[in-house]
Amino acid sequence: MAIDKKTPYGKINISMDFVAGIAGEAATGCYGVVGLADRNLIRGGFAELLQQEDYDKGIYCRKKKDGYEVDVYLVVAYGVKITEVVREVQKKVAYDLNKAFGDSFLQVNVYVQDIREIN
């Protein structure tokens, strides 16, 4: 799936990998976020952290009637207020995506996959 935009100069096709990269950078830049986790894979009760080139496994984007919804799968730091971290991630991801692609992103859902202690 891709985002198609029409401009006066022609048609633009934006891949979901690119959207995931922008959303992943926004999410991992927030305080309290250790990293992104794979939405499908938890081994031994622990979510594996994703590298930057694999952010598309921790971000899921789907098209709705009026726009797009984004799911972000996170690993957060132990000792932080999870609700505040999640709220900040939602705001930052929504801001960055809407700034990059226009107001076509309606909802950002954040799922905490794991909590890790940072040394």
C-alpha positions in Angstrom: 0.0 0.0 0.0 1.2 3.5 -0.7 -0.1 7.1 -0.3 -1.0 8.7 -3.6 -0.9 12.5 -3.8 -1.9 14.6 -6.8 -0.2 17.9 -7.3 -0.4 20.4 -10.2 2.9 18.9 -11.4 1.8 15.3 -11.4 1.2 12.3 -9.2 3.4 11.4 -6.2 3.5 7.9 -4.8 4.8 7.7 -1.2 5.8 4.2 0.2 4.8 3.0 3.6 8.5 2.4 4.4 9.0 6.2 4.1 6.0 6.9 6.3 7.3 4.3 8.8 10.7 6.0 8.8 9.3 9.4 9.6 6.9 8.0 12.3 9.7 5.9 13.8 12.1 8.8 14.0 9.5 10.9 15.7 8.6 8.2 18.2 12.1 7.3 19.2 13.0 10.9 19.7 10.5 11.2 22.5 11.6 11.1 26.2 11.0 7.7 27.8 11.0 5.7 24.5 13.7 3.0 24.4 12.9 2.0 20.8 10.3 0.4 18.5 9.2 -3.2 18.7 8.0 -5.6 16.1 4.2 -5.7 16.1 4.2 -9.5 15.5 7.1 -10.8 17.4 7.7 -11.2 21.1 10.3 -13.8 22.1 10.4 -15.2 25.6 8.1 -12.4 26.9 10.4 -9.6 25.7 10.0 -7.5 22.6 13.0 -7.1 20.4 14.2 -3.6 19.6 14.2 -2.7 15.9 17.0 -1.0 14.1 16.3 2.1 12.1 16.1 0.2 8.8 13.4 -2.0 10.2 11.0 0.7 11.5 8.4 -0.5 9.0 7.9 -3.6 11.3 7.0 -1.5 14.3 4.8 1.0 12.4 1.6 0.0 10.7 -0.4 2.4 8.5 -3.8 1.7 7.1 -6.1 3.7 4.9 -9.5 4.7 6.2 -12.3 6.5 4.3 -11.2 10.0 5.4 -7.5 9.5 5.8 -4.9 7.2 7.4 -4.4 5.6 10.8 -1.0 4.8 12.2 -0.2 2.2 14.8 3.1 2.5 16.7 4.6 -0.4 18.8 7.0 0.8 21.5 9.3 -0.3 24.2 9.3 2.3 27.0 11.8 2.9 29.8 11.2 1.6 33.3 10.3 4.4 35.8 8.6 6.8 33.5 4.9 7.6 33.5 3.7 5.5 30.6 0.6 7.6 29.9 2.7 10.7 29.5 5.2 9.0 27.2 2.3 7.6 25.0 0.6 11.0 24.8 3.9 12.7 23.7 4.5 10.0 21.1 1.0 10.5 19.7 1.4 14.2 19.5 4.9 14.1 18.0 4.1 11.4 15.4 0.9 13.1 14.4 2.7 16.5 14.0 5.6 15.1 12.0 3.4 13.1 9.7 0.9 15.9 9.1 3.7 18.3 8.5 5.3 16.0 5.9 2.2 14.8 4.1 -0.7 17.2 5.0 -3.6 16.6 7.2 -4.3 13.1 5.9 -3.3 11.3 9.2 -6.4 11.1 11.5 -5.3 8.9 14.3 -2.1 7.6 16.0 -2.5 4.5 18.1 0.4 3.6 20.4 0.9 0.1 21.8 3.4 -0.5 24.6 5.0 -3.9 23.9 7.6 -4.0 26.7 9.1 -2.0 29.6 12.9 -2.0 29.9 15.2 -0.7 32.6 17.9 1.7 31.2 21.4 1.4 32.7 
